[in-house]
């Protein structure tokens, strides 16, 4: 049982609360650490041969770090693109279609990355 | 919805403001973010190529090794670092700090200068390690 005031308190004018803002910041902080580590990994294997790169990416620490980086980055970019769509697309049906496409695209990128990392680690 | 025939007041457009460094960096933050959004697919596809056969890997390497591929990667590096520094700037602002005119200016210019410097550093390291 909630009073009408209790239902809207803390939600702001968009009725969505601070969840979106918080997730953007949380993943932003995680991205600083994870993307920096990922950059160092990429720089260290740039120009290497196939076997060498597979060996590097088969390191459990490296593999888990890349998976974590994709999880954080994809979450961050999905809600970021959501804001861009909401800002510029005002036709309701187009907006809904693009918001759906945004989620589908993000999941597709994530699945490709997860599949590749798992295959490199378990399937070669 | 009522049929609105009279001209309703609208909020000021971007074009009436004088361009300032903070404004340019704000726009850049969104543009770089959107670019990274599509760049993430390239990264996932590269991992997929690594997980595939040697010939698939060689194909991806030939693309990223070409002048066009290198140009894309260089742009990707700068875009990533620029968005990251821009994000750190926003995190600083989230604490309530850095809003004085001089500080705002410094953070905006610092984002651009820092991203360019870091890009050079990352590529210099990559080439040094390659030998």
gemmi code that builds the backbone of each chain (N, CA, C; Angstrom):
import gemmi

chains = {
    "A": [
        ("UNK", (0.837, -1.208, 0.000), (0.000, 0.000, 0.000), (0.866, 1.250, 0.000)),
        ("UNK", (0.693, 2.065, -1.028), (1.458, 3.305, -1.130), (0.513, 4.478, -1.326)),
        ("UNK", (0.831, 5.571, -0.699), (0.036, 6.774, -0.920), (0.388, 7.321, -2.294)),
        ("UNK", (-0.474, 8.134, -2.899), (-0.142, 8.733, -4.208), (1.187, 9.471, -4.168)),
        ("UNK", (1.470, 10.152, -3.060), (2.744, 10.871, -2.953), (3.909, 9.878, -2.934)),
        ("UNK", (3.729, 8.771, -2.209), (4.774, 7.756, -2.125), (5.084, 7.140, -3.473)),
        ("UNK", (4.075, 7.079, -4.322), (4.269, 6.489, -5.651), (5.189, 7.317, -6.542)),
        ("UNK", (5.175, 8.620, -6.375), (5.946, 9.478, -7.268), (7.192, 10.059, -6.613)),
        ("UNK", (7.280, 9.945, -5.292), (8.410, 10.559, -4.592), (9.739, 9.977, -5.075)),
        ("UNK", (10.683, 10.865, -5.429), (12.013, 10.428, -5.841), (12.096, 10.002, -7.291)),
        ("UNK", (10.999, 10.085, -8.026), (11.028, 9.620, -9.417), (11.324, 10.745, -10.421)),
        ("UNK", (11.104, 11.979, -10.020), (11.389, 13.091, -10.928), (10.376, 13.198, -12.050)),
        ("UNK", (10.592, 14.156, -12.971), (9.602, 14.440, -14.010), (9.514, 13.342, -15.061)),
        ("UNK", (10.575, 12.543, -15.202), (10.544, 11.470, -16.201), (9.976, 10.184, -15.608)),
        ("UNK", (9.629, 10.192, -14.317), (9.052, 9.054, -13.610), (9.952, 7.821, -13.637)),
        ("UNK", (11.235, 8.039, -13.834), (12.136, 6.891, -13.951), (13.173, 6.846, -12.829)),
        ("UNK", (13.153, 7.867, -11.965), (14.103, 7.875, -10.866), (15.527, 8.092, -11.336)),
        ("UNK", (16.472, 7.711, -10.478), (17.880, 7.953, -10.790), (18.589, 6.685, -11.268)),
        ("UNK", (17.829, 5.627, -11.504), (18.442, 4.355, -11.892), (19.303, 4.452, -13.146)),
        ("UNK", (18.800, 5.180, -14.132), (19.514, 5.326, -15.398), (20.813, 6.089, -15.193)),
        ("UNK", (20.705, 7.203, -14.491), (21.879, 8.035, -14.189), (22.921, 7.208, -13.437)),
        ("UNK", (22.455, 6.459, -12.444), (23.369, 5.694, -11.611), (24.082, 4.605, -12.418)),
        ("UNK", (23.334, 3.888, -13.252), (23.929, 2.807, -14.049), (24.963, 3.371, -15.028)),
        ("UNK", (24.681, 4.576, -15.579), (25.627, 5.207, -16.500), (26.933, 5.530, -15.764)),
        ("UNK", (26.821, 6.021, -14.546), (28.020, 6.365, -13.756), (28.749, 5.117, -13.282)),
        ("UNK", (28.001, 4.133, -12.824), (28.604, 2.885, -12.332), (29.425, 2.227, -13.436)),
        ("UNK", (28.822, 2.106, -14.635), (29.531, 1.478, -15.742), (30.654, 2.384, -16.256)),
        ("UNK", (30.490, 3.713, -16.101), (31.558, 4.631, -16.515), (32.819, 4.376, -15.689)),
        ("UNK", (32.634, 4.248, -14.375), (33.780, 4.004, -13.490), (34.398, 2.640, -13.806)),
        ("UNK", (33.544, 1.625, -14.000), (34.049, 0.296, -14.345), (34.792, 0.331, -15.677)),
        ("UNK", (34.261, 1.113, -16.621), (34.890, 1.206, -17.944), (36.298, 1.781, -17.870)),
        ("UNK", (36.500, 2.767, -16.998), (37.827, 3.387, -16.884), (38.866, 2.307, -16.597)),
        ("UNK", (38.535, 1.437, -15.639), (39.471, 0.376, -15.249), (39.554, -0.702, -16.336)),
        ("UNK", (38.386, -1.198, -16.767), (38.356, -2.346, -17.678), (38.868, -1.993, -19.079)),
        ("UNK", (38.479, -0.819, -19.582), (38.908, -0.435, -20.929), (40.402, -0.120, -20.954)),
        ("UNK", (40.908, 0.494, -19.882), (42.346, 0.754, -19.804), (43.114, -0.569, -19.839)),
        ("UNK", (42.647, -1.545, -19.051), (43.289, -2.861, -19.038), (43.196, -3.505, -20.422)),
        ("UNK", (42.042, -3.386, -21.055), (41.840, -3.960, -22.382), (42.779, -3.316, -23.404)),
        ("UNK", (42.930, -1.993, -23.301), (43.843, -1.275, -24.201), (45.267, -1.789, -24.046)),
        ("UNK", (45.685, -1.999, -22.794), (47.036, -2.504, -22.538), (47.203, -3.897, -23.159)),
        ("UNK", (46.162, -4.731, -23.023), (46.214, -6.074, -23.615), (46.359, -5.973, -25.139)),
        ("UNK", (45.516, -5.124, -25.752), (45.544, -4.992, -27.216), (46.901, -4.478, -27.692)),
        ("UNK", (47.442, -3.473, -26.984), (48.750, -2.926, -27.368), (49.821, -4.010, -27.264)),
        ("UNK", (49.709, -4.859, -26.223), (50.734, -5.879, -26.016), (50.677, -6.991, -27.061)),
        ("UNK", (49.515, -7.184, -27.714), (49.431, -8.254, -28.715), (49.373, -7.711, -30.144)),
        ("UNK", (49.424, -6.375, -30.298), (49.353, -5.794, -31.637), (50.499, -6.315, -32.503)),
        ("UNK", (50.155, -6.815, -33.678), (51.170, -7.289, -34.605), (51.636, -8.713, -34.358)),
        ("UNK", (51.098, -9.374, -33.308), (51.498, -10.751, -33.031), (50.791, -11.721, -33.987)),
        ("UNK", (51.324, -12.937, -34.031), (50.718, -13.963, -34.871), (49.499, -14.579, -34.204)),
        ("UNK", (48.782, -15.417, -34.962), (47.532, -16.015, -34.477), (47.731, -16.828, -33.204)),
        ("UNK", (48.718, -17.729, -33.217), (48.942, -18.625, -32.077), (49.257, -17.832, -30.807)),
        ("UNK", (50.063, -16.794, -30.992), (50.477, -15.982, -29.847), (49.290, -15.243, -29.232)),
        ("UNK", (48.430, -14.691, -30.110), (47.259, -13.956, -29.626), (46.283, -14.906, -28.931)),
        ("UNK", (46.078, -16.084, -29.526), (45.189, -17.077, -28.912), (45.712, -17.458, -27.529)),
        ("UNK", (47.028, -17.636, -27.428), (47.631, -17.993, -26.133), (47.389, -16.894, -25.100)),
        ("UNK", (47.561, -15.643, -25.525), (47.355, -14.511, -24.599), (45.907, -14.423, -24.135)),
        ("UNK", (44.980, -14.587, -25.100), (43.560, -14.457, -24.764), (43.032, -15.694, -24.031)),
        ("UNK", (43.839, -16.766, -23.984), (43.447, -17.970, -23.268), (43.804, -17.898, -21.789)),
        ("UNK", (44.565, -16.873, -21.437), (44.851, -16.644, -20.028), (43.535, -16.320, -19.326)),
        ("UNK", (43.171, -17.082, -18.260), (41.865, -16.873, -17.632), (41.656, -15.434, -17.153)),
        ("UNK", (42.710, -14.835, -16.650), (42.604, -13.460, -16.159), (42.243, -12.518, -17.311)),
        ("UNK", (42.924, -12.701, -18.442), (42.677, -11.857, -19.615), (41.269, -12.100, -20.165)),
        ("UNK", (40.884, -13.391, -20.255), (39.571, -13.736, -20.815), (38.442, -13.144, -19.978)),
        ("UNK", (38.532, -13.314, -18.654), (37.483, -12.798, -17.763), (37.457, -11.276, -17.807)),
        ("UNK", (38.640, -10.671, -17.898), (38.702, -9.216, -17.974), (38.014, -8.698, -19.239)),
        ("UNK", (38.245, -9.374, -20.367), (37.606, -8.943, -21.616), (36.089, -9.122, -21.532)),
        ("UNK", (35.643, -10.242, -20.945), (34.198, -10.454, -20.785), (33.597, -9.363, -19.902)),
        ("UNK", (34.284, -9.032, -18.815), (33.805, -7.974, -17.912), (33.765, -6.635, -18.632)),
        ("UNK", (34.788, -6.375, -19.444), (34.845, -5.116, -20.187), (33.658, -5.016, -21.145)),
        ("UNK", (33.360, -6.109, -21.855), (32.228, -6.081, -22.785), (30.907, -5.882, -22.037)),
        ("UNK", (30.751, -6.565, -20.898), (29.521, -6.426, -20.114), (29.307, -4.968, -19.709)),
        ("UNK", (30.358, -4.353, -19.189), (30.252, -2.972, -18.713), (30.081, -1.982, -19.873)),
        ("UNK", (30.898, -2.162, -20.903), (30.856, -1.244, -22.053), (29.501, -1.327, -22.766)),
        ("UNK", (29.007, -2.547, -22.967), (27.746, -2.704, -23.704), (26.570, -2.146, -22.911)),
        ("UNK", (26.583, -2.346, -21.594), (25.529, -1.764, -20.757), (25.566, -0.241, -20.873)),
        ("UNK", (26.768, 0.295, -20.779), (26.987, 1.745, -20.844), (26.532, 2.320, -22.184)),
        ("UNK", (26.911, 1.657, -23.268), (26.601, 2.228, -24.590), (25.132, 2.036, -24.953)),
        ("UNK", (24.510, 0.992, -24.407), (23.084, 0.788, -24.696), (22.248, 1.900, -24.077)),
        ("UNK", (22.489, 2.219, -22.815), (21.675, 3.275, -22.202), (22.107, 4.644, -22.708)),
        ("UNK", (23.357, 4.758, -23.168), (23.798, 6.017, -23.767), (23.081, 6.274, -25.076)),
        ("UNK", (23.012, 5.236, -25.924), (22.318, 5.379, -27.204), (20.826, 5.586, -26.978)),
        ("UNK", (20.295, 4.981, -25.913), (18.877, 5.168, -25.576), (18.576, 6.651, -25.366)),
        ("UNK", (19.471, 7.345, -24.671), (19.269, 8.776, -24.413), (19.330, 9.567, -25.722)),
        ("UNK", (20.275, 9.200, -26.604), (20.391, 9.897, -27.894), (19.099, 9.723, -28.689)),
        ("UNK", (18.586, 8.483, -28.732), (17.343, 8.221, -29.468), (16.191, 9.025, -28.868)),
        ("UNK", (16.099, 9.001, -27.550), (15.002, 9.717, -26.885), (15.099, 11.227, -27.105)),
        ("UNK", (16.339, 11.720, -27.273), (16.542, 13.154, -27.487), (16.123, 13.602, -28.887)),
        ("UNK", (16.382, 12.757, -29.893), (16.243, 13.217, -31.276), (15.080, 12.613, -32.044)),
        ("UNK", (14.558, 11.481, -31.599), (13.475, 10.837, -32.350), (12.157, 11.054, -31.609)),
        ("UNK", (11.271, 11.785, -32.239), (10.045, 12.166, -31.536), (8.801, 11.474, -32.066)),
        ("UNK", (8.934, 10.748, -33.186), (7.803, 9.976, -33.672), (7.760, 8.691, -32.847)),
        ("UNK", (6.639, 8.472, -32.169), (6.567, 7.392, -31.178), (6.943, 6.020, -31.745)),
        ("UNK", (6.397, 5.682, -32.915), (6.626, 4.341, -33.470), (8.093, 4.156, -33.876)),
        ("UNK", (8.682, 5.226, -34.438), (10.098, 5.151, -34.829), (10.981, 5.049, -33.595)),
        ("UNK", (10.603, 5.801, -32.578), (11.385, 5.785, -31.336), (11.382, 4.384, -30.729)),
        ("UNK", (10.202, 3.773, -30.664), (10.094, 2.427, -30.084), (10.902, 1.430, -30.912)),
        ("UNK", (10.813, 1.548, -32.248), (11.552, 0.631, -33.127), (13.060, 0.780, -32.922)),
        ("UNK", (13.526, 2.031, -32.816), (14.962, 2.260, -32.637), (15.433, 1.798, -31.254)),
        ("UNK", (14.591, 2.000, -30.235), (14.959, 1.537, -28.895), (15.076, 0.019, -28.862)),
        ("UNK", (14.192, -0.655, -29.603), (14.281, -2.118, -29.694), (15.556, -2.521, -30.443)),
        ("UNK", (15.810, -1.845, -31.579), (16.999, -2.152, -32.371), (18.256, -1.937, -31.541)),
        ("UNK", (18.237, -0.907, -30.699), (19.363, -0.605, -29.819), (19.673, -1.789, -28.913)),
        ("UNK", (18.645, -2.337, -28.309), (18.836, -3.495, -27.420), (19.292, -4.718, -28.206)),
        ("UNK", (18.670, -4.957, -29.371), (19.051, -6.124, -30.180), (20.516, -6.030, -30.617)),
        ("UNK", (20.917, -4.840, -31.077), (22.288, -4.636, -31.529), (23.280, -4.905, -30.400)),
        ("UNK", (22.977, -4.322, -29.232), (23.874, -4.481, -28.088), (24.039, -5.949, -27.717)),
        ("UNK", (22.914, -6.674, -27.688), (22.969, -8.094, -27.327), (23.731, -8.875, -28.393)),
        ("UNK", (23.544, -8.518, -29.669), (24.251, -9.206, -30.751), (25.763, -9.033, -30.606)),
        ("UNK", (26.199, -7.794, -30.366), (27.635, -7.536, -30.190), (28.159, -8.340, -29.002)),
        ("UNK", (27.389, -8.339, -27.921), (27.804, -9.067, -26.717), (27.922, -10.560, -26.969)),
        ("UNK", (26.957, -11.127, -27.682), (26.973, -12.568, -27.935), (28.151, -12.951, -28.839)),
        ("UNK", (28.444, -12.104, -29.830), (29.601, -12.377, -30.699), (30.875, -12.417, -29.860)),
        ("UNK", (31.029, -11.427, -28.993), (32.242, -11.348, -28.173), (32.337, -12.522, -27.203)),
        ("UNK", (31.223, -12.842, -26.542), (31.232, -13.943, -25.569), (31.515, -15.266, -26.277)),
        ("UNK", (30.852, -15.480, -27.426), (31.076, -16.706, -28.206), (32.559, -16.830, -28.570)),
        ("UNK", (33.142, -15.729, -29.055), (34.540, -15.759, -29.494), (35.478, -16.077, -28.329)),
        ("UNK", (35.269, -15.391, -27.202), (36.147, -15.615, -26.045), (36.011, -17.053, -25.529)),
        ("UNK", (34.772, -17.560, -25.462), (34.570, -18.936, -24.993), (35.218, -19.924, -25.951)),
        ("UNK", (35.084, -19.677, -27.264), (35.659, -20.589, -28.250), (37.188, -20.574, -28.159)),
        ("UNK", (37.747, -19.371, -28.015), (39.207, -19.261, -27.894), (39.693, -20.043, -26.674)),
        ("UNK", (38.914, -19.982, -25.591), (39.342, -20.599, -24.342), (39.021, -22.081, -24.228)),
        ("UNK", (37.913, -22.505, -24.847), (37.494, -23.902, -24.638), (37.398, -24.714, -25.921)),
        ("UNK", (37.284, -24.035, -27.070), (36.875, -24.772, -28.255), (37.909, -24.961, -29.340)),
        ("UNK", (39.157, -24.470, -29.129), (40.098, -24.554, -30.248), (40.850, -25.878, -30.261)),
    ],
    "B": [
        ("UNK", (-5.290, 15.318, -29.166), (-4.482, 16.547, -29.110), (-5.189, 17.700, -29.811)),
        ("UNK", (-5.168, 18.846, -29.198), (-5.788, 20.036, -29.795), (-4.986, 20.480, -31.011)),
        ("UNK", (-5.681, 20.984, -31.994), (-5.006, 21.455, -33.196), (-4.384, 22.818, -32.904)),
        ("UNK", (-3.075, 22.850, -32.814), (-2.391, 24.088, -32.426), (-2.063, 24.889, -33.686)),
        ("UNK", (-2.699, 26.033, -33.837), (-2.502, 26.820, -35.054), (-1.558, 27.996, -34.846)),
        ("UNK", (-1.516, 28.493, -33.599), (-0.637, 29.635, -33.356), (0.793, 29.175, -33.084)),
        ("UNK", (1.736, 30.080, -33.296), (3.145, 29.769, -33.092), (3.447, 29.677, -31.595)),
        ("UNK", (3.813, 28.521, -31.142), (4.128, 28.362, -29.722), (5.575, 28.767, -29.472)),
        ("UNK", (5.862, 29.258, -28.260), (7.254, 29.608, -27.964), (8.130, 28.352, -27.958)),
        ("UNK", (9.312, 28.455, -28.516), (10.231, 27.317, -28.520), (11.503, 27.680, -27.773)),
        ("UNK", (12.192, 26.670, -27.293), (13.429, 26.934, -26.557), (14.523, 27.355, -27.537)),
        ("UNK", (15.519, 28.101, -27.062), (16.577, 28.586, -27.958), (17.323, 27.440, -28.628)),
        ("UNK", (17.683, 27.637, -29.869), (18.430, 26.612, -30.594), (19.931, 26.753, -30.360)),
        ("UNK", (20.617, 25.666, -30.678), (22.068, 25.591, -30.537), (22.762, 26.756, -31.249)),
        ("UNK", (22.199, 27.145, -32.404), (22.895, 28.082, -33.280), (22.930, 29.514, -32.753)),
        ("UNK", (22.099, 29.839, -31.730), (22.129, 31.225, -31.264), (23.209, 31.434, -30.198)),
        ("UNK", (23.803, 30.339, -29.714), (24.841, 30.482, -28.689), (26.218, 30.640, -29.326)),
        ("UNK", (27.060, 31.420, -28.664), (28.453, 31.521, -29.090), (29.147, 30.215, -28.707)),
        ("UNK", (29.929, 29.697, -29.641), (30.611, 28.424, -29.412), (31.641, 28.572, -28.287)),
        ("UNK", (31.564, 27.684, -27.291), (32.550, 27.704, -26.199), (33.206, 26.323, -26.112)),
        ("UNK", (34.412, 26.252, -25.544), (35.099, 24.960, -25.449), (34.260, 23.888, -24.739)),
        ("UNK", (33.567, 24.271, -23.661), (32.763, 23.282, -22.936), (31.619, 22.757, -23.803)),
        ("UNK", (31.069, 23.664, -24.612), (29.963, 23.273, -25.494), (30.466, 22.309, -26.584)),
        ("UNK", (31.622, 22.653, -27.169), (32.197, 21.790, -28.210), (32.521, 20.411, -27.636)),
        ("UNK", (33.096, 20.389, -26.425), (33.458, 19.112, -25.812), (32.213, 18.296, -25.444)),
        ("UNK", (31.139, 18.983, -25.085), (29.884, 18.291, -24.778), (29.354, 17.593, -26.025)),
        ("UNK", (29.386, 18.312, -27.150), (28.934, 17.738, -28.422), (29.852, 16.585, -28.826)),
        ("UNK", (31.173, 16.803, -28.656), (32.155, 15.770, -29.000), (31.927, 14.497, -28.173)),
        ("UNK", (31.523, 14.694, -26.915), (31.321, 13.537, -26.039), (30.209, 12.638, -26.595)),
        ("UNK", (29.158, 13.276, -27.078), (28.046, 12.501, -27.629), (28.443, 11.853, -28.963)),
        ("UNK", (29.144, 12.600, -29.805), (29.552, 12.059, -31.106), (30.525, 10.887, -30.931)),
        ("UNK", (31.514, 11.061, -30.039), (32.472, 9.973, -29.826), (31.775, 8.760, -29.218)),
        ("UNK", (30.818, 9.014, -28.332), (30.068, 7.912, -27.728), (29.318, 7.119, -28.786)),
        ("UNK", (28.678, 7.841, -29.711), (27.922, 7.180, -30.781), (28.860, 6.407, -31.708)),
        ("UNK", (30.038, 6.970, -31.979), (31.005, 6.285, -32.846), (31.495, 4.997, -32.187)),
        ("UNK", (31.775, 5.070, -30.877), (32.241, 3.889, -30.147), (31.179, 2.797, -30.141)),
        ("UNK", (29.912, 3.241, -30.125), (28.771, 2.318, -30.144), (28.888, 1.379, -31.350)),
        ("UNK", (29.222, 1.952, -32.513), (29.350, 1.124, -33.714), (30.723, 0.446, -33.786)),
        ("UNK", (31.729, 1.089, -33.216), (33.069, 0.507, -33.205), (33.145, -0.778, -32.397)),
        ("UNK", (32.267, -0.902, -31.397), (32.302, -2.099, -30.553), (32.037, -3.356, -31.383)),
        ("UNK", (31.272, -3.215, -32.464), (31.000, -4.361, -33.338), (32.293, -4.828, -34.016)),
        ("UNK", (33.122, -3.859, -34.450), (34.407, -4.195, -35.079), (35.277, -5.011, -34.125)),
        ("UNK", (35.261, -4.583, -32.861), (36.066, -5.244, -31.833), (35.597, -6.685, -31.632)),
        ("UNK", (34.260, -6.859, -31.548), (33.690, -8.194, -31.366), (34.016, -9.069, -32.577)),
        ("UNK", (33.945, -8.475, -33.780), (34.238, -9.242, -34.997), (35.717, -9.633, -35.056)),
        ("UNK", (36.578, -8.765, -34.533), (38.003, -9.097, -34.496), (38.228, -10.298, -33.584)),
        ("UNK", (37.560, -10.302, -32.407), (37.663, -11.448, -31.496), (37.151, -12.713, -32.174)),
        ("UNK", (36.072, -12.567, -32.952), (35.503, -13.703, -33.676), (36.518, -14.254, -34.680)),
        ("UNK", (37.241, -13.334, -35.340), (38.262, -13.749, -36.306), (39.394, -14.495, -35.605)),
        ("UNK", (39.756, -14.025, -34.408), (40.807, -14.710, -33.638), (40.342, -16.119, -33.272)),
        ("UNK", (39.038, -16.260, -32.946), (38.514, -17.567, -32.543), (38.356, -18.501, -33.735)),
        ("UNK", (38.435, -17.947, -34.951), (38.250, -18.759, -36.148), (39.544, -19.398, -36.630)),
        ("UNK", (39.565, -19.733, -37.915), (40.745, -20.375, -38.493), (41.847, -19.338, -38.719)),
        ("UNK", (43.044, -19.832, -38.995), (44.170, -18.930, -39.233), (43.901, -18.038, -40.445)),
        ("UNK", (43.246, -18.600, -41.476), (42.988, -17.798, -42.677), (41.980, -16.687, -42.393)),
        ("UNK", (40.991, -16.979, -41.516), (40.032, -15.938, -41.125), (40.744, -14.841, -40.331)),
        ("UNK", (41.653, -15.275, -39.472), (42.442, -14.318, -38.689), (43.309, -13.462, -39.601)),
        ("UNK", (43.925, -14.111, -40.584), (44.789, -13.377, -41.532), (43.983, -12.349, -42.321)),
        ("UNK", (42.734, -12.725, -42.652), (41.856, -11.810, -43.390), (41.585, -10.552, -42.553)),
        ("UNK", (41.239, -10.760, -41.269), (40.967, -9.625, -40.372), (42.228, -8.787, -40.180)),
        ("UNK", (43.362, -9.482, -40.031), (44.634, -8.779, -39.825), (45.017, -7.942, -41.047)),
        ("UNK", (44.720, -8.502, -42.237), (45.032, -7.771, -43.471), (44.200, -6.495, -43.542)),
        ("UNK", (42.936, -6.597, -43.088), (42.079, -5.410, -43.092), (42.595, -4.369, -42.092)),
        ("UNK", (42.818, -4.803, -40.843), (43.261, -3.852, -39.823), (44.690, -3.372, -40.068)),
        ("UNK", (45.446, -4.155, -40.842), (46.819, -3.776, -41.141), (46.936, -2.834, -42.338)),
        ("UNK", (45.877, -2.757, -43.147), (45.895, -1.865, -44.314), (45.850, -0.415, -43.857)),
        ("UNK", (46.134, 0.509, -44.781), (46.141, 1.915, -44.358), (44.765, 2.351, -43.884)),
        ("UNK", (43.720, 1.783, -44.522), (42.358, 2.120, -44.115), (42.052, 1.561, -42.720)),
        ("UNK", (42.475, 0.316, -42.517), (42.276, -0.320, -41.209), (43.016, 0.416, -40.102)),
        ("UNK", (44.252, 0.803, -40.415), (45.064, 1.530, -39.423), (44.442, 2.891, -39.107)),
        ("UNK", (43.884, 3.527, -40.155), (43.210, 4.807, -39.978), (41.997, 4.654, -39.052)),
        ("UNK", (41.233, 3.569, -39.277), (40.068, 3.280, -38.436), (40.514, 3.056, -36.979)),
        ("UNK", (41.579, 2.263, -36.808), (42.062, 1.946, -35.465), (42.612, 3.179, -34.754)),
        ("UNK", (43.309, 4.025, -35.527), (43.834, 5.269, -34.943), (42.669, 6.153, -34.485)),
        ("UNK", (41.668, 6.275, -35.346), (40.471, 7.048, -35.001), (39.750, 6.446, -33.813)),
        ("UNK", (39.686, 5.127, -33.791), (39.035, 4.409, -32.688), (39.754, 4.705, -31.374)),
        ("UNK", (41.094, 4.642, -31.415), (41.886, 4.899, -30.204), (41.605, 6.296, -29.663)),
        ("UNK", (41.665, 7.288, -30.552), (41.445, 8.668, -30.108), (40.022, 8.851, -29.590)),
        ("UNK", (39.046, 8.296, -30.329), (37.643, 8.416, -29.938), (37.424, 7.833, -28.543)),
        ("UNK", (38.015, 6.660, -28.326), (37.891, 5.972, -27.035), (38.489, 6.805, -25.909)),
        ("UNK", (39.715, 7.293, -26.138), (40.407, 8.054, -25.095), (39.717, 9.396, -24.849)),
        ("UNK", (39.226, 10.006, -25.918), (38.519, 11.276, -25.766), (37.237, 11.102, -24.961)),
        ("UNK", (36.507, 10.030, -25.261), (35.262, 9.765, -24.539), (35.555, 9.420, -23.079)),
        ("UNK", (36.665, 8.701, -22.861), (37.038, 8.314, -21.502), (37.407, 9.551, -20.672)),
        ("UNK", (38.242, 10.420, -21.235), (38.620, 11.643, -20.509), (37.404, 12.550, -20.320)),
        ("UNK", (36.541, 12.600, -21.335), (35.304, 13.381, -21.213), (34.424, 12.836, -20.096)),
        ("UNK", (34.407, 11.508, -19.979), (33.638, 10.866, -18.912), (34.207, 11.190, -17.543)),
        ("UNK", (35.532, 11.178, -17.446), (36.187, 11.528, -16.172), (35.850, 12.977, -15.803)),
        ("UNK", (35.819, 13.849, -16.837), (35.432, 15.247, -16.609), (34.020, 15.320, -16.019)),
        ("UNK", (33.127, 14.505, -16.571), (31.754, 14.490, -16.048), (31.701, 13.950, -14.627)),
        ("UNK", (32.547, 12.942, -14.337), (32.570, 12.395, -12.975), (33.070, 13.451, -11.989)),
        ("UNK", (34.038, 14.267, -12.435), (34.525, 15.364, -11.582), (33.381, 16.355, -11.334)),
        ("UNK", (32.672, 16.684, -12.414), (31.545, 17.621, -12.279), (30.439, 17.037, -11.397)),
        ("UNK", (30.280, 15.697, -11.432), (29.257, 15.052, -10.601), (29.490, 15.311, -9.118)),
        ("UNK", (30.765, 15.522, -8.744), (31.059, 15.780, -7.328), (30.770, 17.236, -6.980)),
        ("UNK", (30.475, 18.047, -7.990), (30.197, 19.469, -7.745), (31.425, 20.331, -7.923)),
        ("UNK", (32.559, 19.703, -8.225), (33.806, 20.471, -8.386), (34.018, 20.855, -9.847)),
        ("UNK", (34.883, 21.821, -10.071), (35.318, 22.168, -11.423), (34.364, 23.010, -12.229)),
        ("UNK", (33.485, 23.759, -11.554), (32.498, 24.541, -12.297), (32.853, 26.013, -12.459)),
        ("UNK", (33.996, 26.436, -11.882), (34.412, 27.836, -12.075), (34.783, 28.025, -13.547)),
        ("UNK", (34.591, 29.240, -14.086), (34.852, 29.467, -15.520), (36.211, 28.964, -15.985)),
        ("UNK", (37.266, 29.285, -15.221), (38.622, 28.863, -15.605), (38.764, 27.346, -15.543)),
        ("UNK", (38.137, 26.740, -14.513), (38.228, 25.289, -14.339), (37.494, 24.555, -15.465)),
        ("UNK", (36.326, 25.060, -15.795), (35.546, 24.463, -16.892), (36.366, 24.464, -18.182)),
        ("UNK", (36.946, 25.631, -18.445), (37.756, 25.823, -19.653), (38.939, 24.855, -19.665)),
        ("UNK", (39.623, 24.768, -18.511), (40.805, 23.913, -18.385), (40.431, 22.444, -18.620)),
        ("UNK", (39.302, 22.024, -18.023), (38.865, 20.633, -18.176), (38.506, 20.331, -19.632)),
        ("UNK", (37.860, 21.288, -20.284), (37.456, 21.088, -21.680), (38.673, 20.980, -22.597)),
        ("UNK", (39.581, 21.942, -22.474), (40.787, 21.935, -23.308), (41.664, 20.742, -22.946)),
        ("UNK", (41.711, 20.424, -21.637), (42.509, 19.288, -21.161), (42.017, 17.968, -21.731)),
        ("UNK", (40.709, 17.845, -21.914), (40.136, 16.622, -22.487), (40.695, 16.390, -23.886)),
        ("UNK", (40.692, 17.458, -24.684), (41.172, 17.344, -26.068), (42.683, 17.098, -26.104)),
        ("UNK", (43.433, 17.916, -25.372), (44.893, 17.781, -25.367), (45.305, 16.417, -24.815)),
        ("UNK", (44.647, 16.010, -23.725), (44.968, 14.731, -23.095), (44.684, 13.559, -24.016)),
        ("UNK", (43.554, 13.610, -24.726), (43.194, 12.487, -25.599), (44.176, 12.375, -26.763)),
        ("UNK", (44.598, 13.520, -27.293), (45.569, 13.497, -28.399), (46.910, 12.954, -27.917)),
        ("UNK", (47.361, 13.428, -26.745), (48.646, 12.983, -26.193), (48.625, 11.489, -25.897)),
        ("UNK", (47.530, 11.024, -25.278), (47.426, 9.603, -24.928), (47.370, 8.718, -26.162)),
        ("UNK", (46.712, 9.220, -27.221), (46.637, 8.451, -28.471), (48.037, 8.239, -29.042)),
        ("UNK", (48.829, 9.309, -29.067), (50.206, 9.212, -29.556), (50.989, 8.217, -28.702)),
        ("UNK", (50.785, 8.306, -27.380), (51.494, 7.433, -26.447), (51.147, 5.962, -26.691)),
        ("UNK", (49.841, 5.664, -26.821), (49.389, 4.281, -27.025), (49.986, 3.719, -28.315)),
        ("UNK", (49.959, 4.526, -29.395), (50.469, 4.032, -30.689), (51.986, 3.924, -30.689)),
        ("UNK", (52.647, 4.829, -29.981), (54.099, 4.741, -29.874), (54.486, 3.450, -29.151)),
        ("UNK", (53.759, 3.127, -28.081), (54.013, 1.895, -27.333), (53.765, 0.673, -28.200)),
        ("UNK", (52.645, 0.697, -28.931), (52.300, -0.439, -29.789), (53.402, -0.693, -30.819)),
        ("UNK", (53.902, 0.390, -31.414), (54.941, 0.234, -32.434), (56.271, -0.164, -31.834)),
        ("UNK", (56.584, 0.350, -30.632), (57.827, -0.011, -29.953), (57.821, -1.491, -29.600)),
        ("UNK", (56.686, -1.985, -29.099), (56.591, -3.387, -28.696), (56.671, -4.308, -29.902)),
        ("UNK", (56.115, -3.812, -31.026), (56.158, -4.598, -32.251), (57.599, -4.762, -32.736)),
        ("UNK", (58.420, -3.790, -32.412), (59.843, -3.857, -32.730), (60.170, -3.395, -34.121)),
    ],
}
model = gemmi.Model(1)
for chain_id, residues in chains.items():
    chain = gemmi.Chain(chain_id)
    for i, (resn, *xyz) in enumerate(residues, 1):
        res = gemmi.Residue()
        res.name, res.seqid = resn, gemmi.SeqId(i, " ")
        for name, pos in zip(("N", "CA", "C"), xyz):
            atom = gemmi.Atom()
            atom.name, atom.element = name, gemmi.Element(name[0])
            atom.pos, atom.b_iso = gemmi.Position(*pos), 0.0
            res.add_atom(atom)
        chain.add_residue(res)
    model.add_chain(chain)
structure = gemmi.Structure()
structure.add_model(model)
structure.setup_entities()
